[in-house]
Amino acid sequence: MKEQEYFFAVDLGATSGRTIIGTITDGKVDLEEVTRFPNHLIIQGGHYYWDIYALYNEIICGLKEVAQRGLKITSIGIDTWGVDFVFIGEDNAILRNPRAYRDPITFKAMEDYLENVITKKEVYDITGIQFLNFNSIFQLYAMKCEQNSAFLHANKILFVPDALSWMLTGNAVCEYTIASTSQLLDPRTKELDERLLASLGLDRSKFGEIVNPGTVIGHLTDEVQALTGLEAIPVIAVAGHDTASAVAAVPAKDEKFAYLSSGTWSLMGIETKDAIINDLSYERNFTNEGGIEGTTRFLKNICGMWLYERCRQEWPEEVRKLSHPELQGQAMTVESFRSLINPDDQMFAAPTSMIKAIQEYCRNTNQPIPETPAEICRCIFDSLALRYRQVFQWMQEFAPFKLEVLHIIGGGSLNKYLNQFTANSTGATVLSGPQEGTAIGNIMLQAKAAGLVKDIWEMRQIIANSIELVKYEPADKAQWEAAFDKYLKITNNII
């Protein structure tokens, strides 16, 4: 009998991280959480940082736990949020903790770069990437302008999952899906663009070799083996961007689907063979990010549960003690569509108080001001569902096929109220699950690298066999049509 294979996934988000063991047995994938830990933003000197050493240490702790249990690990894979990066010096040491994408230095950098360096249309024609102020290109430009010492002395620039893999193996690579979030990569050539790099005073040699998901990066160093008690286990370049791993886990039966990766961010898109870069995709600010097996994730970033999460942190303790279903259930008892916001308005990017920002938006647009947690929560969910409709309609115009279903994956797939609102708003059949899409995609890509599955469709069939999807059918069409008209007027049909 063949020995059971265990795959070790590191899944890091902007607020927390986990290490997970995955197995594939009888055509089904099973996950077991090994460790869970917070990922704290560090604010110092007016800047926001990630603690890369703390994240590395948490990975080591997870690996030690696995070693103590006597499990024989087949491979390790790491996925994280996009765009952020780590500077490595000539002495092969990290120069400082990496800046976090919410660092305020980027707020004006994008506008300055596009006005004074390369035009917006030229950048989009090269990259096909949605313009967000925190994209890597604008972070690097801001650091160049401020004469950031780590930027000036960097020998290597590694995106976060690649940096952590480097810390484990000593090998520096540039995984394709995570590199595609930077707005430095040309999806046609699948390489970093020399002109864009030169505009930042950088050259290609500072970045590792582009590798595709499924590539072996290297094996655990002697140091890591001694720290964990493990052998020289291979570290696999999975889809390093967490959304790419999540999309790989969509349990679709064919290509005629849209997906909504719902979490701190909501990412809505389709999977295509080639990038879609034209005047309309530019006008509507859609993005073309790397997928697995040569696919493109044509999508749009939407500010998701970040709004809710930030408000929840501000509410009194008696509100924070409520479970998510309890608080969200209370929101269903208040008037619908009373107050609406554009979730992607810049004022919600990193406000001192999210509650006050929402109230200010409603005040500025002459709407009733939500006061209670239930009213604010309802405002957020109504507004997100209506924004989803707007983006879904645009996607249907771009898609080379009819979108027959919308798959909601990630932690937000548990939000039954927002799932139903999304079905009502978009008019599409919604299938929710898996919740652990990112981790499952990470595990399945390792399994593919190990030869246990042959391609993305076999992966998706195994995932479909492993979970129970929840279906939501559209309802209350007239009510949602009227609400969408109101939303467009309030938000001025914002792109």
C-alpha positions in Angstrom: 0.0 0.0 0.0 1.3 3.4 -1.0 2.4 5.6 1.9 0.1 8.6 2.6 1.5 11.9 1.2 1.2 15.0 3.3 1.5 18.5 1.9 2.3 21.5 4.1 0.7 24.8 3.1 1.5 28.3 4.4 -1.4 30.6 3.8 -0.7 34.2 4.8 -3.3 37.0 4.7 -3.1 40.7 5.5 -4.5 40.1 9.1 -3.7 36.5 9.9 -1.8 33.4 8.8 -2.1 29.6 9.0 -0.1 26.5 8.4 -2.1 23.6 7.1 -1.6 19.9 6.3 -3.4 18.6 3.3 -3.9 15.0 2.0 -5.6 13.5 -1.0 -7.4 10.2 -0.3 -10.0 8.4 -2.4 -10.4 11.3 -4.8 -11.0 13.9 -2.0 -8.8 16.5 -0.4 -8.7 16.9 3.3 -7.2 19.8 5.3 -6.0 20.1 8.9 -5.0 23.3 10.4 -1.7 23.0 12.3 -1.1 26.6 13.6 -2.9 29.9 13.3 -1.4 33.3 14.1 -2.0 37.0 13.7 -0.2 39.1 11.1 0.2 42.5 12.6 0.8 45.8 10.8 3.7 47.6 12.5 3.3 51.4 12.4 6.5 53.3 13.1 7.9 56.6 11.9 4.8 57.3 9.9 5.2 54.1 7.9 3.5 50.7 7.9 5.5 47.5 7.9 5.1 43.7 7.9 7.2 41.7 10.4 8.8 39.3 7.9 10.9 37.6 10.7 7.8 36.9 12.7 6.1 35.3 9.7 9.2 33.2 9.1 9.3 32.2 12.7 5.6 31.1 12.6 6.4 28.9 9.6 9.3 27.3 11.5 6.9 26.7 14.4 4.4 25.0 12.1 7.1 22.8 10.6 8.4 21.9 14.1 4.9 20.8 15.1 4.6 18.6 12.0 8.1 17.1 12.7 7.1 16.4 16.4 4.0 14.5 15.1 6.2 12.3 12.9 4.5 13.2 9.6 6.6 12.7 6.5 6.0 15.9 4.4 6.1 15.6 0.6 6.5 19.3 0.0 5.9 22.9 1.3 4.1 25.7 -0.5 3.6 29.4 0.5 1.0 31.8 -0.7 0.4 35.4 0.5 -1.3 38.7 -0.4 0.1 40.5 -3.5 2.3 43.5 -4.4 4.5 43.7 -1.3 8.2 42.8 -1.4 11.4 42.5 0.5 14.8 44.0 -0.1 17.9 41.8 0.2 21.4 43.3 0.5 24.8 42.4 -1.0 25.5 40.4 2.2 22.5 38.2 1.6 20.6 39.7 4.5 17.2 41.4 4.7 17.7 45.1 4.7 14.6 46.0 6.7 11.1 44.8 7.3 9.0 45.3 4.1 6.6 48.1 3.7 2.9 47.2 3.8 0.8 48.1 0.9 -1.4 50.4 3.0 1.6 52.6 3.8 0.5 56.2 3.2 3.6 57.0 1.1 1.8 55.5 -1.9 -1.3 57.8 -1.8 0.3 60.4 -4.1 2.9 58.3 -5.8 0.7 56.8 -8.5 -0.5 60.2 -9.7 3.0 61.6 -9.7 4.4 58.7 -11.6 1.7 58.7 -14.3 2.0 62.5 -14.8 5.8 62.7 -14.8 7.3 59.4 -15.8 5.2 57.2 -18.1 1.6 57.9 -19.0 -1.3 55.9 -17.6 -2.3 54.5 -21.0 1.2 53.3 -21.7 1.5 51.5 -18.4 -1.8 49.8 -18.9 -1.0 48.8 -22.5 2.2 47.1 -21.2 0.8 45.4 -18.1 -3.0 45.3 -18.4 -3.1 45.8 -14.6 -5.7 47.7 -12.6 -4.5 51.0 -11.3 -4.2 50.9 -7.5 -2.0 53.3 -5.6 -0.3 50.4 -3.7 0.8 48.4 -6.7 4.5 47.5 -6.5 5.5 49.9 -9.3 4.2 52.9 -7.3 5.6 51.6 -4.0 9.0 51.3 -5.6 8.6 54.8 -7.2 7.7 56.3 -3.9 10.8 54.7 -2.3 13.0 55.9 -5.1 11.7 59.5 -4.6 12.3 59.4 -0.9 15.7 57.9 -1.4 14.8 55.0 0.8 18.0 53.4 2.0 16.9 49.8 1.6 15.8 50.6 -2.0 19.1 52.2 -2.8 21.2 49.3 -1.5 19.0 46.3 -2.6 20.8 43.6 -4.4 17.6 41.5 -4.7 13.9 42.4 -4.6 11.7 39.4 -3.7 7.9 39.4 -3.4 6.8 38.2 0.0 6.1 34.5 -0.8 9.3 34.3 -2.7 11.2 36.0 0.2 9.9 33.5 2.7 10.7 30.6 0.3 14.2 32.1 0.0 14.5 32.2 3.8 13.7 28.5 3.8 15.8 27.4 0.9 18.4 30.0 0.1 17.1 30.2 -3.5 15.7 33.4 -5.0 13.0 33.1 -7.6 10.2 35.3 -8.9 6.9 33.2 -9.1 4.8 34.2 -12.0 1.4 34.8 -10.3 2.8 37.0 -7.5 4.9 39.0 -10.0 1.9 39.7 -12.1 0.4 41.7 -9.2 3.2 44.2 -9.4 2.2 46.2 -12.5 5.7 45.5 -13.8 5.0 42.4 -15.8 3.9 42.1 -19.4 1.3 39.2 -19.6 2.1 38.7 -23.3 5.8 38.0 -22.8 5.3 36.8 -19.2 8.4 38.7 -18.2 9.1 41.9 -16.2 9.1 44.8 -18.5 12.5 46.4 -19.0 11.2 49.9 -19.7 9.1 50.0 -16.5 12.0 48.7 -14.5 14.3 51.3 -16.0 11.8 54.1 -15.1 12.4 53.1 -11.4 16.2 53.0 -11.8 16.1 49.2 -11.6 17.3 46.4 -13.8 16.1 42.9 -14.4 19.0 41.3 -12.4 17.5 42.5 -9.1 14.6 40.1 -9.5 14.8 36.3 -9.5 14.1 34.0 -12.4 10.4 33.9 -13.4 9.0 30.4 -12.5 5.6 29.0 -13.0 3.4 27.4 -10.3 4.5 23.8 -9.7 8.3 24.6 -9.9 10.6 23.2 -7.2 12.4 26.3 -5.7 14.8 24.3 -3.6 15.0 22.2 -0.4 15.1 23.2 3.2 18.5 24.5 4.2 20.6 22.7 6.8 19.8 25.5 9.2 16.0 25.1 8.8 16.4 21.3 9.0 18.2 21.7 12.3 15.5 24.2 13.6 12.6 22.0 12.7 13.8 18.4 12.9 12.8 17.8 9.3 14.7 16.5 6.3 15.6 18.3 3.1 12.0 18.7 2.0 11.3 20.5 -1.3 9.7 23.9 -1.3 7.3 24.3 -4.3 6.4 27.5 -6.0 2.6 27.2 -5.8 0.5 30.1 -7.0 2.2 32.5 -4.7 -0.5 35.1 -5.0 -3.3 33.9 -2.6 -6.0 34.8 -5.1 -4.4 32.7 -7.8 -4.3 29.8 -5.4 -8.0 30.4 -4.5 -9.1 30.6 -8.2 -7.3 27.3 -8.8 -9.6 25.9 -6.2 -12.9 27.0 -7.8 -14.9 23.8 -8.2 -16.2 24.7 -11.6 -17.3 22.1 -14.1 -16.3 24.1 -17.2 -15.0 27.5 -18.2 -18.3 29.3 -18.2 -18.1 30.8 -14.7 -17.1 33.9 -12.8 -15.6 33.9 -9.4 -15.7 36.1 -6.3 -12.8 35.5 -3.9 -14.4 37.1 -0.8 -12.3 38.2 2.1 -10.6 41.4 3.3 -10.6 42.1 -0.5 -13.2 41.0 -2.9 -11.8 39.9 -6.2 -14.3 39.3 -9.0 -13.2 37.9 -12.3 -13.1 35.2 -15.0 -10.4 32.8 -16.2 -9.3 33.3 -19.7 -6.6 31.9 -22.0 -5.2 35.3 -22.9 -5.0 38.7 -21.3 -7.8 41.2 -22.2 -6.1 44.5 -22.8 -8.1 47.1 -24.7 -9.6 50.6 -24.4 -12.7 49.4 -22.5 -10.7 47.3 -20.0 -8.5 50.3 -19.5 -11.5 52.6 -19.0 -13.1 50.3 -16.5 -9.8 49.6 -14.7 -9.8 45.8 -15.0 -6.7 43.8 -14.3 -4.9 40.8 -15.9 -3.1 38.7 -13.4 -1.3 35.4 -13.8 -3.1 32.1 -13.3 -2.0 28.5 -13.4 -1.3 26.5 -16.5 -0.9 29.6 -18.6 -4.3 31.1 -17.8 -5.0 34.8 -17.1 -7.2 36.0 -14.2 -9.1 38.8 -15.7 -10.6 40.5 -12.7 -11.3 43.7 -10.7 -10.3 44.3 -7.1 -13.2 45.5 -4.9 -12.8 46.6 -1.3 -14.5 43.7 0.5 -14.9 42.7 4.1 -12.2 45.2 5.0 -15.0 47.7 5.6 -16.8 45.3 8.0 -13.6 44.1 9.8 -12.5 47.7 10.5 -15.9 48.7 11.8 -16.1 45.6 14.0 -12.8 46.6 15.6 -14.2 50.0 16.6 -17.5 48.9 18.0 -17.9 48.5 21.8 -16.9 45.2 23.4 -20.5 44.0 23.8 -20.9 44.2 20.0 -17.5 42.6 19.3 -18.6 39.7 21.4 -21.4 38.9 19.1 -20.7 36.2 16.6 -20.7 37.2 12.9 -24.1 35.4 12.3 -25.6 37.3 15.3 -24.4 40.7 14.2 -25.2 40.1 10.6 -28.7 38.8 11.6 -29.3 42.0 13.4 -28.4 43.9 10.2 -31.2 42.1 8.4 -33.8 43.6 10.7 -33.1 47.2 9.6 -34.3 49.0 6.5 -32.6 47.9 3.3 -30.9 50.4 0.9 -31.4 53.2 3.4 -27.8 54.3 3.0 -25.4 53.2 0.3 -21.6 53.8 -0.3 -19.1 53.2 -3.1 -16.9 50.6 -1.4 -14.0 51.5 -3.6 -14.0 55.2 -2.7 -10.5 56.3 -1.7 -11.8 57.5 1.7 -12.2 53.9 2.7 -8.7 52.8 1.9 -7.1 53.5 5.3 -9.2 55.8 7.4 -8.5 56.5 11.0 -12.1 55.5 11.7 -14.0 53.4 9.2 -17.3 54.2 11.0 -16.7 57.9 10.7 -15.7 57.5 7.0 -18.9 55.7 6.2 -20.9 58.3 8.0 -19.1 61.1 6.3 -19.7 59.6 2.9 -23.5 59.3 3.6 -23.5 62.9 4.9 -21.7 64.2 1.8 -24.2 62.4 -0.5 -27.3 63.6 1.4 -28.3 60.2 2.7 -29.5 59.1 6.2 -26.5 58.6 8.4 -26.1 55.0 9.7 -25.5 55.1 13.5 -26.0 51.6 15.0 -23.8 48.6 14.2 -26.8 46.9 12.5 -27.4 50.0 10.2 -23.7 50.3 9.3 -23.4 46.5 8.7 -26.5 46.6 6.4 -25.1 49.6 4.5 -21.9 47.7 3.9 -23.6 44.5 2.7 -26.1 46.3 0.5 -23.4 48.4 -1.1 -21.0 45.5 -1.7 -23.7 43.5 -3.4 -24.6 46.4 -5.7 -20.9 47.0 -6.5 -20.7 43.3 -7.3 -23.5 43.7 -9.8 -21.9 46.6 -11.5 -18.6 44.6 -12.0 -20.4 41.4 -12.9 -22.3 43.2 -15.7 -19.0 44.6 -17.0 -17.4 41.2 -16.9 -20.2 39.6 -19.0 -19.4 42.2 -21.7 -15.7 41.1 -21.7 -16.2 37.3 -21.4 -15.8 35.3 -24.6 -18.5 33.0 -23.1 -21.8 33.3 -21.3 -21.3 33.4 -17.5 -23.6 30.7 -16.2 -22.7 30.8 -12.5 -20.9 32.9 -9.9 -18.7 30.9 -7.5 -18.0 32.6 -4.2 -14.9 31.3 -2.4 -12.9 32.2 0.6 -14.0 33.2 4.1 -16.7 35.4 2.8 -18.5 32.4 1.3 -19.8 31.7 4.8 -21.8 35.0 4.8 -25.2 33.7 3.8 -26.8 37.1 3.8 -24.2 38.7 1.5 -24.3 35.6 -0.7 -28.0 35.9 -1.2 -27.8 39.6 -1.8 -25.2 38.9 -4.4 -27.5 36.5 -6.2 -30.3 39.0 -6.0 -28.2 41.8 -7.2 -26.4 40.1 -10.1 -29.3 37.9 -11.2 -26.9 34.9 -11.3 -27.0 31.6 -9.6 -24.4 31.7 -6.8 -22.5 28.7 -5.5 -20.6 29.3 -2.3 -17.6 27.3 -1.2 -14.9 26.3 -0.5 -14.2 28.5 2.4 -10.6 27.4 2.4 -10.1 28.0 -1.3 -6.6 29.5 -1.0 -5.3 26.7 1.2 -6.9 24.0 -1.0 -5.4 25.6 -4.2 -2.0 25.7 -2.5 -2.3 22.0 -1.5 -3.6 20.9 -4.9 -0.8 22.6 -6.8 1.7 20.8 -4.6 -0.2 17.5 -5.4 0.1 18.4 -9.1 3.8 18.9 -8.7 4.0 15.5 -7.0 2.2 13.9 -9.9 -1.0 13.0 -8.0 -3.2 15.1 -10.4 -2.7 15.9 -14.0 -4.3 19.3 -14.6 -6.6 22.0 -13.3 -9.8 20.2 -14.2 -8.9 17.1 -12.3 -7.9 19.4 -9.4 -11.4 21.0 -9.6 -13.2 17.7 -9.8 -11.4 16.5 -6.6 -12.3 19.7 -4.9 -16.0 19.4 -6.0 -16.0 15.9 -4.6 -14.6 17.1 -1.2 -17.1 19.9 -0.3 -20.8 20.7 -0.2 -21.6 23.7 -2.3 -24.5 26.0 -1.1 -26.7 27.3 -3.9 -28.4 30.8 -3.9 -30.9 31.7 -6.6 -31.9 35.3 -7.4 -34.9 36.8 -5.8 -36.6 40.2 -5.3 -35.6 41.4 -8.8 -37.7 44.6 -8.9 -36.4 45.7 -5.5 -32.8 45.2 -6.5 -33.2 46.9 -9.8 -34.5 50.0 -8.1 -31.7 49.8 -5.5 -29.1 49.6 -8.3 -30.5 52.7 -10.0 -30.1 54.5 -6.6 -26.6 53.2 -6.2 -25.5 54.5 -9.6 -26.8 57.9 -8.8 -25.2 58.1 -5.4 -21.8 56.8 -6.6 -21.9 58.7 -9.9 -21.5 55.4 -11.8 -17.9 55.3 -10.5 -15.5 53.0 -12.4 
